[in-house]
Structures are given as C-alpha cells and as structure tokens.
Amino acid sequence: MIEISDLLIKRNGRSVLQVDSLHVKRGETLAVVGPNGAGKSTLLLTLAHLLKPAKGEIKLHNKSLKDWNELEYRRRIAFVFQDPLLMDMTVEQNIGLGLKFRGVEKEHIHTQVGKWSKSMGVDSLLGRRAGQLSGGEAQRVSLARAFVLEPELLLMDEPFSAVDPQT
C-alpha cells in the first residue's frame, strides 16, 4: 500500500529525516516511535503530502505521490494532528465536514456522524461549538472526524495524548 525508498526531508536547508526503505501493506498497523525531534511528525506530514521530500519516492498503491492528483490522494487519507484542528462550528458539523466536502448526502452524513460520535463518546456534545470543548473532547471529535471518512490510509500524530485512558 505505502512504499518509501531513499527518502530525505529537509527543513530550512537542514536534513531532518532520512528513510532508506519502508513498506506498509494494506491492513497493517505501523507505530512510529522515537524521541522528540526524531522526525515522526515530519514523516507523517510527508505521507499526508503536506511536506515535499528533497529526494526519494513515496508510493501509494504502486503510484508515486508525484503522479497523484493532490486532491484525489488526500481523499484517500485522513490525518489526526497532535493538537486538534477544529472549525468554529458545532461538533456535529465538524465530524461531518469531510463527508460534506465529498458531496455525501445529508442523511448518510447524519447516520455516520451518529455512529462515530457515539463510538468516540462525543454523541452528547453534537450541538456544542468546538471552542467550548476540553482538550480531550476536542481530540475525540478530531478522531471521529477522521474515522467517519473510512480512509484507506489513516495517519495519526500522538492522537491519544489528550484523551482519557478509558476512551
């Protein structure tokens, strides 16, 4: 599914990450661990097509990122950032936003938002504005917003750091 070869990421002219080879098959789960500054977030941002490599190649389904239409590629993935990025709207609207952008029917959006908000324990918050949420609540909303898309590739950068253990 994802293949990386001879990847080099530079920031401000400085090499910050080098990955010689990485293969992740469909259905596999990969955890990237390491100390602060090791390049974990940089790798995820690069896989999300938010950072461009200085050299090397990343492929999704044997097709180089360079050959993908960025919008089509991003519709296949979801990214959960370490710090939740929520829009100034209700929890329900935030969770369903990606589906709305994809032209999904309102009834299906409502059903999927209900399913994933319940799964993430935020169903009682659907009418609240994002700015009224605690850090843990906002992170659970961010997770629900990613899961509702049912992406082929789910990228998560320390997604549970602000979430209660029982979640």
Backbone as a chain_set.jsonl record, in Angstrom:
{"seq": "MIEISDLLIKRNGRSVLQVDSLHVKRGETLAVVGPNGAGKSTLLLTLAHLLKPAKGEIKLHNKSLKDWNELEYRRRIAFVFQDPLLMDMTVEQNIGLGLKFRGVEKEHIHTQVGKWSKSMGVDSLLGRRAGQLSGGEAQRVSLARAFVLEPELLLMDEPFSAVDPQT", "coords": {"N": [[0.826, -1.192, 0.0], [1.742, 1.389, 1.02], [4.853, 2.603, 0.079], [8.141, 3.513, 0.707], [11.145, 4.867, -0.45], [14.536, 5.674, -0.217], [14.207, 8.235, 1.018], [14.477, 11.663, 1.754], [14.106, 14.36, 3.844], [14.172, 17.809, 4.111], [14.43, 20.726, 6.094], [14.519, 24.147, 6.147], [16.956, 23.991, 4.79], [18.309, 22.061, 6.195], [18.901, 18.634, 6.838], [16.356, 16.656, 8.102], [15.12, 14.253, 8.268], [15.646, 10.938, 7.274], [14.792, 8.176, 5.414], [15.513, 5.062, 4.48], [14.142, 2.784, 3.492], [10.784, 1.675, 3.539], [7.942, -0.281, 3.948], [4.532, -0.668, 4.004], [1.894, -2.747, 4.258], [-1.47, -3.146, 2.994], [-3.953, -3.018, 5.469], [-2.175, -3.376, 7.516], [-0.841, -2.176, 10.635], [1.165, 0.415, 11.689], [3.348, 1.698, 14.032], [5.141, 4.548, 14.667], [7.85, 5.231, 16.516], [9.948, 7.113, 18.741], [12.418, 9.418, 20.056], [11.766, 12.897, 20.996], [11.969, 15.133, 18.289], [12.916, 13.309, 16.461], [11.744, 12.993, 14.007], [9.238, 11.948, 13.584], [6.699, 13.264, 13.316], [7.31, 14.737, 11.053], [7.63, 12.714, 9.146], [4.959, 11.774, 9.022], [3.63, 14.105, 8.107], [4.796, 14.303, 5.614], [3.913, 11.933, 4.415], [1.261, 12.623, 4.298], [1.281, 14.368, 2.259], [1.837, 16.983, 2.791], [4.286, 18.0, 3.243], [7.067, 18.29, 1.106], [9.371, 15.965, -0.178], [12.975, 16.245, -0.276], [14.412, 14.451, -1.701], [13.959, 11.141, -3.044], [11.298, 8.662, -2.944], [7.794, 8.228, -2.553], [5.19, 5.954, -2.561], [1.788, 5.203, -3.128], [-0.249, 2.508, -3.401], [1.438, 1.522, -5.445], [1.814, 3.769, -7.009], [3.498, 6.71, -7.573], [3.696, 9.501, -5.338], [4.188, 11.847, -6.657], [2.829, 11.538, -8.996], [0.19, 11.501, -8.347], [-2.93, 13.206, -8.291], [-3.28, 15.827, -6.115], [-5.662, 16.374, -4.642], [-7.196, 14.045, -5.081], [-5.513, 12.159, -3.909], [-5.48, 13.052, -1.229], [-8.104, 12.599, -0.561], [-8.126, 9.963, -0.06], [-6.923, 9.581, 2.308], [-6.707, 10.242, 5.879], [-5.886, 12.527, 8.433], [-4.943, 12.824, 11.73], [-4.109, 15.27, 13.799], [-1.681, 16.084, 16.351], [-2.429, 18.229, 17.973], [-5.72, 19.099, 18.125], [-7.425, 20.248, 15.247], [-10.01, 22.057, 14.839], [-12.956, 23.349, 13.302], [-14.734, 26.486, 13.63], [-17.5, 25.689, 14.491], [-20.341, 23.53, 15.11], [-19.922, 20.44, 16.974], [-21.126, 18.307, 15.644], [-21.179, 19.294, 12.993], [-18.421, 19.57, 12.549], [-17.519, 16.881, 12.653], [-18.844, 15.798, 10.445], [-17.828, 17.248, 8.32], [-15.809, 16.537, 6.361], [-17.164, 14.572, 4.904], [-19.239, 16.113, 3.894], [-17.787, 17.844, 2.21], [-17.122, 16.0, 0.318], [-19.421, 15.59, -1.014], [-21.375, 13.9, -0.014], [-24.604, 12.595, 0.741], [-26.9, 14.31, 2.909], [-28.425, 12.77, 4.735], [-26.966, 10.387, 4.942], [-24.589, 11.423, 5.968], [-25.512, 12.313, 8.463], [-26.191, 9.836, 9.647], [-23.674, 8.541, 9.717], [-22.175, 10.344, 11.254], [-23.561, 10.134, 13.661], [-22.995, 7.438, 14.305], [-20.118, 7.421, 14.574], [-19.686, 9.465, 16.424], [-20.893, 8.444, 18.68], [-19.324, 6.163, 19.048], [-16.901, 7.349, 19.746], [-17.583, 8.592, 22.055], [-18.658, 11.172, 22.092], [-21.194, 11.836, 21.451], [-23.065, 13.148, 23.015], [-22.282, 15.716, 22.798], [-22.827, 16.864, 20.381], [-24.265, 19.217, 19.643], [-22.759, 21.264, 20.656], [-20.396, 23.983, 20.358], [-17.169, 23.902, 18.843], [-15.198, 25.395, 20.162], [-15.957, 25.282, 22.798], [-15.125, 22.966, 23.934], [-13.259, 20.634, 25.974], [-9.736, 19.793, 26.006], [-9.406, 16.993, 25.688], [-11.972, 16.261, 24.795], [-12.074, 17.669, 22.379], [-10.047, 16.341, 21.005], [-11.152, 13.786, 20.754], [-13.309, 14.377, 19.097], [-11.886, 15.148, 16.836], [-10.726, 12.678, 16.192], [-13.073, 11.201, 15.609], [-13.896, 12.627, 13.369], [-11.936, 11.9, 11.545], [-12.236, 9.073, 11.438], [-14.843, 8.814, 10.427], [-14.579, 9.19, 7.744], [-13.609, 6.85, 6.774], [-10.954, 6.172, 5.754], [-8.462, 5.037, 3.366], [-5.873, 5.201, 4.194], [-4.828, 5.992, 7.331], [-3.45, 8.463, 9.186], [-1.935, 9.296, 12.177], [-0.887, 11.542, 14.59], [0.36, 11.309, 17.587], [-2.304, 10.799, 18.71], [-3.756, 10.216, 21.012], [-2.882, 11.626, 23.164], [-4.192, 13.61, 24.652], [-6.426, 12.369, 25.512], [-8.675, 10.624, 27.647], [-7.765, 7.563, 29.347], [-9.794, 5.518, 29.299], [-11.142, 6.007, 26.957]], "CA": [[0.0, 0.0, 0.0], [2.667, 2.53, 1.077], [6.261, 2.255, -0.073], [9.065, 4.645, 0.759], [12.518, 4.495, -0.773], [15.572, 6.707, -0.296], [13.526, 9.491, 1.324], [15.197, 12.686, 2.5], [13.314, 15.563, 4.102], [14.966, 18.93, 4.607], [13.718, 21.922, 6.543], [15.466, 25.267, 6.224], [18.238, 23.544, 4.277], [18.896, 21.06, 7.097], [18.291, 17.305, 6.772], [15.659, 16.358, 9.353], [14.641, 12.872, 8.263], [16.071, 10.08, 6.179], [14.212, 6.834, 5.482], [16.041, 4.292, 3.354], [13.112, 1.918, 2.932], [9.661, 1.356, 4.413], [6.803, -0.86, 3.231], [3.38, -0.957, 4.855], [0.875, -3.42, 3.448], [-2.874, -2.849, 3.293], [-4.423, -3.7, 6.664], [-1.151, -3.35, 8.567], [-0.749, -1.023, 11.513], [2.556, 0.756, 11.953], [3.577, 2.76, 15.013], [6.46, 5.163, 14.537], [8.241, 5.685, 17.849], [11.282, 7.681, 18.842], [12.488, 10.594, 20.932], [11.396, 14.191, 20.427], [12.879, 15.611, 17.259], [13.408, 12.21, 15.627], [11.166, 13.098, 12.674], [7.968, 11.205, 13.488], [5.68, 14.152, 12.74], [7.773, 15.07, 9.704], [7.278, 11.576, 8.295], [3.51, 11.78, 8.821], [3.29, 15.251, 7.256], [5.242, 13.971, 4.263], [2.966, 10.935, 3.903], [-0.001, 13.329, 4.045], [1.527, 15.242, 1.109], [1.886, 18.352, 3.298], [5.693, 18.368, 3.077], [7.641, 17.682, -0.094], [10.717, 15.444, 0.068], [14.094, 16.766, -1.055], [14.684, 13.373, -2.65], [13.332, 9.87, -2.717], [9.978, 8.407, -3.51], [6.708, 7.653, -1.759], [4.152, 5.405, -3.433], [0.548, 4.642, -2.598], [-0.751, 1.553, -4.403], [2.432, 1.467, -6.527], [1.795, 5.007, -7.783], [4.279, 7.74, -6.902], [2.976, 10.696, -4.903], [4.381, 12.869, -7.689], [1.879, 11.288, -10.079], [-1.184, 11.607, -7.847], [-3.606, 14.479, -8.137], [-3.248, 16.031, -4.661], [-6.998, 16.252, -4.069], [-7.57, 12.628, -5.112], [-4.695, 11.485, -2.894], [-5.927, 13.446, 0.113], [-9.413, 11.993, -0.304], [-7.898, 8.571, 0.333], [-6.272, 9.553, 3.617], [-7.169, 11.144, 6.936], [-4.781, 12.868, 9.325], [-5.315, 13.325, 13.053], [-2.965, 16.008, 14.313], [-1.453, 16.025, 17.796], [-3.311, 19.261, 18.51], [-6.909, 19.063, 17.272], [-7.725, 21.406, 14.411], [-11.45, 22.042, 14.628], [-13.537, 24.563, 12.748], [-15.643, 27.194, 14.535], [-18.854, 25.216, 14.204], [-20.722, 22.52, 16.093], [-19.246, 19.143, 16.935], [-21.754, 17.533, 14.561], [-20.705, 19.828, 11.715], [-17.007, 19.234, 12.437], [-17.344, 15.46, 12.341], [-19.36, 15.529, 9.105], [-17.302, 18.198, 7.34], [-15.144, 15.854, 5.247], [-18.193, 13.92, 4.087], [-19.936, 17.192, 3.183], [-16.9, 18.27, 1.123], [-17.111, 14.934, -0.691], [-20.719, 15.545, -1.669], [-22.196, 12.821, 0.53], [-25.96, 13.025, 1.077], [-27.072, 14.74, 4.3], [-28.936, 11.668, 5.554], [-25.843, 9.475, 5.208], [-23.691, 12.149, 6.872], [-26.13, 12.27, 9.793], [-26.054, 8.467, 10.151], [-22.262, 8.266, 10.003], [-21.783, 11.193, 12.387], [-24.136, 9.491, 14.844], [-22.231, 6.208, 14.578], [-18.757, 7.678, 15.041], [-19.707, 10.287, 17.64], [-21.192, 7.514, 19.774], [-18.137, 5.323, 19.219], [-15.851, 8.14, 20.39], [-18.092, 9.151, 23.304], [-18.944, 12.605, 21.987], [-22.553, 11.993, 20.932], [-23.797, 14.117, 23.845], [-21.703, 17.037, 22.543], [-23.033, 17.206, 18.969], [-24.761, 20.58, 19.467], [-21.819, 22.255, 21.211], [-19.392, 24.578, 19.473], [-15.84, 23.327, 19.047], [-14.459, 26.206, 21.122], [-16.431, 25.012, 24.16], [-14.701, 21.619, 24.313], [-11.978, 20.427, 26.654], [-8.718, 19.239, 25.109], [-9.717, 15.59, 25.41], [-13.185, 16.212, 23.97], [-11.703, 18.125, 21.038], [-9.267, 15.288, 20.354], [-12.078, 12.708, 20.383], [-14.032, 14.875, 17.923], [-10.934, 15.06, 15.734], [-10.644, 11.256, 15.834], [-14.334, 10.832, 14.956], [-13.895, 13.252, 12.041], [-11.078, 11.078, 10.684], [-12.814, 7.736, 11.279], [-16.073, 8.876, 9.639], [-14.191, 9.164, 6.329], [-13.188, 5.484, 6.443], [-9.871, 6.357, 4.788], [-7.567, 3.929, 3.041], [-4.671, 5.421, 4.99], [-5.105, 6.844, 8.486], [-2.223, 8.957, 9.797], [-2.258, 9.905, 13.469], [0.282, 12.067, 15.29], [0.074, 11.291, 19.025], [-3.728, 11.124, 18.762], [-4.398, 9.924, 22.291], [-2.149, 12.312, 24.229], [-5.099, 14.408, 25.493], [-7.653, 11.594, 25.675], [-8.725, 9.767, 28.833], [-7.424, 6.163, 29.047], [-10.955, 4.681, 29.006], [-11.582, 6.274, 25.588]], "C": [[0.87, 1.256, 0.0], [4.089, 1.991, 0.961], [7.079, 3.541, -0.062], [10.441, 4.123, 0.392], [13.387, 5.744, -0.872], [15.022, 8.11, -0.028], [14.417, 10.413, 2.15], [14.298, 13.909, 2.611], [14.241, 16.612, 4.683], [14.024, 20.041, 5.036], [14.758, 23.011, 6.758], [16.87, 24.832, 5.829], [18.92, 22.465, 5.098], [18.158, 19.733, 6.948], [17.656, 16.985, 8.117], [15.158, 14.922, 9.417], [15.161, 12.143, 7.038], [15.479, 8.695, 6.417], [14.696, 6.083, 4.253], [14.95, 3.472, 2.677], [12.035, 1.65, 3.978], [8.518, 0.849, 3.548], [5.713, -1.17, 4.247], [2.296, -1.532, 3.951], [-0.518, -2.993, 3.891], [-3.301, -3.672, 4.507], [-3.417, -3.73, 7.8], [-1.263, -2.07, 9.382], [0.721, -0.801, 11.814], [2.595, 1.89, 12.962], [5.002, 3.257, 14.826], [6.801, 5.748, 15.897], [9.667, 6.219, 17.816], [11.25, 8.9, 19.731], [11.996, 11.85, 20.217], [12.441, 14.6, 19.399], [13.402, 14.54, 16.324], [12.833, 12.24, 14.213], [9.853, 12.364, 12.491], [6.887, 12.057, 12.821], [6.043, 14.535, 11.312], [7.429, 13.954, 8.728], [5.778, 11.578, 7.992], [3.073, 12.926, 7.907], [3.689, 15.002, 5.805], [4.311, 12.944, 3.633], [1.614, 11.563, 3.574], [0.105, 14.293, 2.859], [1.481, 16.712, 1.521], [3.307, 18.894, 3.316], [6.219, 17.637, 1.851], [9.059, 17.193, 0.213], [11.762, 16.13, -0.812], [14.534, 15.73, -2.08], [13.978, 12.114, -2.176], [11.933, 9.772, -3.274], [9.041, 7.797, -2.479], [5.661, 7.181, -2.75], [2.961, 4.958, -2.6], [-0.021, 3.773, -3.707], [0.132, 1.558, -5.654], [2.442, 2.698, -7.43], [2.49, 6.091, -6.977], [3.409, 8.923, -6.511], [3.074, 11.801, -5.947], [3.345, 12.746, -8.808], [0.419, 11.385, -9.645], [-1.68, 13.038, -7.986], [-3.723, 14.685, -6.623], [-4.616, 15.863, -4.016], [-7.428, 14.787, -4.011], [-6.791, 11.843, -4.055], [-5.229, 11.788, -1.496], [-7.313, 12.906, 0.442], [-9.287, 10.53, 0.107], [-7.309, 8.453, 1.738], [-7.024, 10.429, 4.612], [-5.993, 11.344, 7.882], [-5.367, 13.405, 10.623], [-4.061, 13.97, 13.632], [-2.871, 15.869, 15.828], [-2.34, 17.038, 18.514], [-4.521, 19.341, 17.588], [-7.117, 20.372, 16.516], [-9.206, 21.343, 14.066], [-11.916, 23.391, 14.11], [-14.478, 25.188, 13.78], [-17.083, 26.892, 14.136], [-19.193, 24.157, 15.237], [-19.89, 21.253, 15.931], [-19.802, 18.314, 15.781], [-21.25, 17.991, 13.196], [-19.233, 19.499, 11.492], [-16.808, 17.791, 12.014], [-17.776, 15.168, 10.904], [-18.744, 16.348, 7.992], [-16.656, 17.524, 6.129], [-16.129, 15.166, 4.325], [-18.969, 14.958, 3.275], [-19.106, 17.659, 1.992], [-16.877, 17.25, -0.013], [-18.46, 14.755, -1.37], [-21.631, 14.427, -1.208], [-23.558, 13.386, 0.942], [-26.094, 13.299, 2.573], [-27.524, 13.604, 5.208], [-27.815, 10.687, 5.919], [-24.834, 10.131, 6.159], [-24.227, 12.048, 8.293], [-25.963, 10.884, 10.428], [-24.617, 8.178, 10.569], [-21.755, 9.096, 11.185], [-22.326, 10.598, 13.679], [-23.347, 8.266, 15.266], [-20.874, 6.525, 15.21], [-18.716, 8.571, 16.279], [-20.007, 9.409, 18.851], [-19.972, 6.655, 20.081], [-17.027, 6.051, 19.98], [-16.333, 8.835, 21.662], [-18.358, 10.638, 23.27], [-20.357, 12.865, 21.465], [-23.375, 12.994, 21.744], [-23.325, 15.553, 23.594], [-22.031, 17.576, 21.154], [-23.486, 18.64, 18.736], [-23.825, 21.656, 19.978], [-20.86, 22.764, 20.15], [-18.025, 24.013, 19.833], [-15.043, 24.088, 20.108], [-14.854, 25.982, 22.567], [-15.947, 23.665, 24.69], [-13.405, 21.627, 25.107], [-10.989, 19.86, 25.632], [-9.009, 17.801, 24.715], [-10.951, 15.431, 24.541], [-12.866, 16.605, 22.527], [-10.92, 17.042, 20.298], [-10.167, 14.134, 19.927], [-12.927, 13.114, 19.176], [-13.139, 14.78, 16.689], [-10.777, 13.613, 15.251], [-11.907, 10.808, 15.101], [-14.388, 11.398, 13.539], [-13.019, 12.477, 11.058], [-11.722, 9.726, 10.402], [-14.042, 7.74, 10.379], [-15.772, 8.801, 8.138], [-13.843, 7.759, 5.842], [-12.063, 5.506, 5.407], [-9.095, 5.069, 4.517], [-6.316, 3.99, 3.914], [-5.009, 6.417, 6.094], [-3.782, 7.183, 9.158], [-2.594, 9.674, 11.083], [-0.97, 10.285, 14.183], [-0.073, 12.242, 16.766], [-1.406, 11.589, 19.294], [-4.389, 10.939, 20.118], [-3.744, 10.652, 23.46], [-3.066, 13.103, 25.158], [-6.388, 13.664, 25.827], [-7.558, 10.718, 26.918], [-8.435, 8.32, 28.457], [-8.63, 5.298, 28.68], [-11.493, 4.886, 27.598], [-10.866, 5.34, 24.648]], "O": [[0.762, 2.091, -0.898], [4.472, 1.049, 1.654], [6.748, 4.518, -0.733], [10.859, 3.065, 0.863], [13.027, 6.729, -1.516], [15.331, 9.055, -0.755], [15.034, 9.986, 3.126], [13.796, 14.425, 1.612], [14.996, 16.348, 5.619], [12.975, 20.268, 4.433], [15.748, 22.815, 7.463], [17.853, 25.244, 6.444], [20.001, 22.002, 4.734], [16.927, 19.707, 6.932], [18.323, 17.032, 9.151], [14.813, 14.428, 10.49], [15.123, 12.657, 5.92], [15.644, 8.115, 7.49], [14.339, 6.422, 3.124], [14.84, 3.458, 1.451], [12.334, 1.426, 5.151], [8.165, 1.467, 2.544], [5.956, -1.86, 5.238], [1.844, -0.885, 3.007], [-0.715, -2.537, 5.017], [-3.044, -4.874, 4.57], [-3.768, -4.072, 8.929], [-1.713, -1.033, 8.895], [1.436, -1.741, 12.159], [1.951, 2.923, 12.771], [5.95, 2.473, 14.827], [6.121, 6.655, 16.377], [10.478, 5.827, 16.977], [10.179, 9.366, 20.119], [11.832, 11.864, 18.997], [13.642, 14.435, 19.612], [14.247, 14.824, 15.475], [13.366, 11.589, 13.315], [9.4, 12.176, 11.362], [6.24, 11.615, 11.872], [5.164, 14.644, 10.456], [6.986, 14.218, 7.61], [5.374, 11.404, 6.842], [2.233, 12.731, 7.028], [3.003, 15.438, 4.881], [3.957, 13.06, 2.46], [0.905, 11.096, 2.683], [-0.871, 14.954, 2.503], [1.136, 17.58, 0.719], [3.513, 20.105, 3.396], [5.848, 16.491, 1.596], [9.855, 17.927, 0.799], [11.477, 16.541, -1.937], [14.969, 16.072, -3.179], [13.47, 12.044, -1.057], [11.449, 10.663, -3.972], [9.435, 6.973, -1.654], [5.286, 7.912, -3.667], [3.115, 4.407, -1.51], [-0.248, 4.245, -4.821], [-0.368, 1.594, -6.779], [3.028, 2.66, -8.512], [2.118, 6.361, -5.835], [2.499, 9.308, -7.246], [2.148, 12.598, -6.103], [3.026, 13.726, -9.482], [-0.483, 11.354, -10.482], [-0.909, 13.981, -7.81], [-4.217, 13.803, -5.922], [-4.72, 15.266, -2.944], [-7.966, 14.34, -2.998], [-7.345, 10.968, -3.388], [-5.407, 10.882, -0.682], [-7.656, 12.77, 1.617], [-10.256, 9.931, 0.574], [-7.211, 7.356, 2.287], [-7.863, 11.247, 4.236], [-5.2, 10.428, 8.101], [-6.184, 14.326, 10.615], [-3.076, 13.29, 13.918], [-3.86, 15.573, 16.499], [-2.933, 16.727, 19.548], [-4.374, 19.619, 16.398], [-6.999, 21.459, 17.081], [-9.607, 20.661, 13.122], [-11.347, 24.433, 14.436], [-14.957, 24.508, 14.687], [-17.776, 27.714, 13.537], [-18.405, 23.913, 16.151], [-19.249, 21.027, 14.904], [-19.047, 17.693, 15.033], [-20.93, 17.166, 12.34], [-18.834, 19.182, 10.371], [-16.015, 17.507, 11.116], [-17.137, 14.369, 10.219], [-19.098, 16.165, 6.827], [-16.931, 17.904, 4.991], [-15.957, 15.171, 3.106], [-19.316, 14.719, 2.119], [-19.636, 17.851, 0.897], [-16.639, 17.603, -1.168], [-18.624, 13.867, -2.207], [-22.557, 14.042, -1.922], [-23.651, 14.513, 1.431], [-25.487, 12.617, 3.398], [-27.049, 13.491, 6.338], [-27.728, 10.219, 7.055], [-24.293, 9.473, 7.047], [-23.481, 11.733, 9.221], [-25.633, 10.776, 11.608], [-24.374, 7.635, 11.647], [-20.994, 8.6, 12.016], [-21.62, 10.563, 14.687], [-23.064, 8.079, 16.45], [-20.522, 5.969, 16.25], [-17.806, 8.445, 17.098], [-19.438, 9.609, 19.924], [-19.631, 6.446, 21.245], [-16.301, 5.439, 20.764], [-15.579, 9.585, 22.281], [-18.294, 11.303, 24.304], [-20.679, 13.989, 21.079], [-24.287, 13.621, 21.206], [-23.908, 16.499, 24.124], [-21.552, 18.649, 20.788], [-23.124, 19.232, 17.718], [-24.069, 22.843, 19.759], [-20.554, 22.073, 19.178], [-17.762, 23.688, 20.991], [-14.293, 23.48, 20.871], [-14.161, 26.441, 23.474], [-16.326, 23.267, 25.791], [-12.562, 22.508, 24.939], [-11.377, 19.492, 24.523], [-8.876, 17.43, 23.549], [-10.987, 14.577, 23.655], [-13.323, 15.965, 21.581], [-11.111, 16.849, 19.098], [-9.97, 13.561, 18.856], [-13.23, 12.278, 18.325], [-13.594, 14.374, 15.62], [-10.704, 13.358, 14.049], [-11.824, 10.114, 14.088], [-14.865, 10.735, 12.618], [-13.33, 12.408, 9.869], [-11.751, 9.279, 9.255], [-14.27, 6.78, 9.643], [-16.628, 8.389, 7.355], [-13.79, 7.509, 4.637], [-12.194, 4.937, 4.324], [-9.081, 4.145, 5.331], [-5.774, 2.961, 4.318], [-5.423, 7.544, 5.822], [-3.078, 6.296, 9.642], [-3.457, 10.551, 11.088], [-0.076, 9.458, 14.36], [-0.73, 13.213, 17.141], [-1.726, 12.526, 20.025], [-5.481, 11.46, 20.345], [-4.016, 10.337, 24.618], [-2.753, 13.254, 26.339], [-7.33, 14.251, 26.359], [-6.51, 10.143, 27.21], [-8.81, 7.88, 27.37], [-8.505, 4.421, 27.826], [-12.224, 4.036, 27.089], [-11.088, 5.392, 23.438]]}, "num_chains": 1, "name": "protein.A"}
